[in-house]
Amino acid sequence: MTLEHTNVTAIRDLFTALRERDATTIARLLPEDAAWRFPGRRGKLAGEHRGREAILRFLASVMTLTDGTFELKLEDVVGGDDHVIVLFTGHAQRHGKTLENPTCLRIEMRNGLPSEFREFVWDLDHVDDFWA
C-alpha cells in the first residue's frame, strides 16, 4: 500500500468540496491570499482571481453562468511538497453550447494549503468561446 502525500490528500478534499458545492469547506481550504489564474482572452472568467473571496466568487460564477450544470470528473492527482497536479475534465451547458474541457491544474502549495492555481486547457478557443 502506497501512502498519498498530504498535499495530494488536501487537494482531493478540496475537489470533493467543489463537487459537493460545499462553500464552507472550500473557504476553509483556501488561504486568504491564494490566487486562481484561469486562461482565456475573452471569456467572462479569464484572468487572475486573487484572494479567497475572489476565488469563491469565481467558483460561484462558474455555477451561475452554467445554470448549475457544471460538473467535473477528477481523473488524477499527483504531487509532493511544493506542487500538486490535477487532471480533470469539466462538463457544462451554456447558451446552447457544450463544454467538454480536459484540464491540467498546477497548484503551488504552501504550508499544506494551495497558494496558487494555474489552469491549463486543451482547447483554449473552445473554452474562450464557451465562456464569452
C-alpha positions in Angstrom: 0.0 0.0 0.0 1.4 3.4 -1.0 0.6 6.3 1.2 -0.5 9.5 -0.5 1.3 12.8 0.1 -0.6 15.0 2.5 -0.7 17.8 -0.1 -2.4 15.4 -2.6 -4.9 14.4 0.1 -5.6 18.1 0.8 -6.4 18.8 -2.8 -8.5 15.7 -3.1 -10.5 17.1 -0.2 -10.8 20.4 -2.0 -12.1 18.7 -5.1 -14.6 16.7 -3.1 -15.9 20.0 -1.6 -16.0 21.5 -5.1 -18.1 18.6 -6.4 -20.4 18.8 -3.4 -20.6 22.6 -3.7 -19.6 22.9 -0.1 -18.6 26.6 0.1 -17.7 26.4 3.8 -15.1 23.6 3.3 -13.8 25.3 0.2 -13.3 28.5 2.1 -11.5 26.7 4.9 -9.1 25.0 2.5 -8.2 28.3 0.7 -5.7 30.7 2.3 -6.8 34.4 2.3 -4.0 35.3 -0.2 -4.5 32.4 -2.7 -4.8 33.1 -6.4 -6.5 31.2 -9.2 -5.4 32.0 -12.8 -8.0 31.0 -15.4 -6.9 31.0 -19.1 -8.5 33.0 -21.9 -8.7 36.2 -23.8 -12.4 37.0 -24.0 -14.2 34.6 -21.6 -16.1 36.0 -18.6 -13.9 34.1 -16.2 -10.5 34.7 -17.8 -7.7 36.3 -15.7 -6.5 36.2 -12.2 -8.8 35.8 -9.2 -6.7 36.9 -6.2 -7.8 36.2 -2.6 -10.1 33.7 -1.0 -13.2 35.9 -1.6 -12.3 36.5 -5.3 -11.8 32.7 -5.8 -15.2 31.9 -4.1 -16.9 34.5 -6.4 -15.1 32.9 -9.4 -16.3 29.4 -8.5 -19.8 30.7 -7.8 -19.7 32.3 -11.3 -18.9 29.0 -12.9 -22.2 27.6 -11.5 -24.2 30.7 -12.2 -23.1 31.1 -15.8 -23.9 27.4 -16.5 -27.2 27.4 -14.6 -25.7 24.8 -12.3 -24.8 22.4 -15.0 -21.0 22.5 -14.4 -19.6 19.1 -13.3 -16.0 17.9 -13.1 -14.6 14.5 -13.5 -11.5 14.1 -11.4 -9.0 11.9 -13.3 -5.7 12.1 -11.4 -4.0 13.9 -8.6 -0.2 13.7 -8.1 2.1 15.8 -6.1 4.8 16.4 -3.4 6.0 19.1 -1.0 5.7 22.1 -3.3 3.2 21.3 -6.1 0.1 19.2 -6.8 -1.0 18.5 -10.4 -4.7 17.7 -11.0 -6.1 16.3 -14.2 -9.8 16.7 -14.7 -12.5 17.3 -17.3 -15.1 20.0 -16.9 -18.6 19.5 -18.4 -21.3 22.1 -18.7 -24.0 23.6 -20.8 -24.4 27.3 -21.6 -26.4 29.2 -24.2 -26.8 26.1 -26.3 -23.1 25.3 -26.1 -21.5 22.3 -24.5 -18.2 22.5 -22.6 -16.0 19.4 -22.7 -12.8 20.7 -21.2 -9.8 18.4 -20.4 -7.8 20.5 -17.9 -4.5 20.4 -16.1 -4.4 22.4 -12.9 -0.9 23.2 -11.4 -1.2 24.1 -7.8 1.6 25.6 -5.7 1.4 24.5 -2.1 2.5 26.5 1.0 2.2 25.0 4.5 -0.2 22.3 3.3 -2.6 24.7 1.6 -2.9 25.8 -2.1 -1.4 29.2 -2.7 -1.7 29.5 -6.4 -3.8 27.7 -9.0 -2.8 27.8 -12.7 -5.3 26.3 -15.1 -4.3 24.9 -18.5 -6.8 23.7 -21.0 -6.6 21.5 -24.1 -8.5 23.8 -26.5 -8.3 27.4 -25.5 -10.5 28.6 -28.4 -13.3 26.2 -27.3 -13.0 27.4 -23.7 -13.0 31.1 -24.6 -16.0 30.6 -26.9 -17.9 28.8 -24.2 -17.3 31.4 -21.5 -17.6 34.5 -23.9 
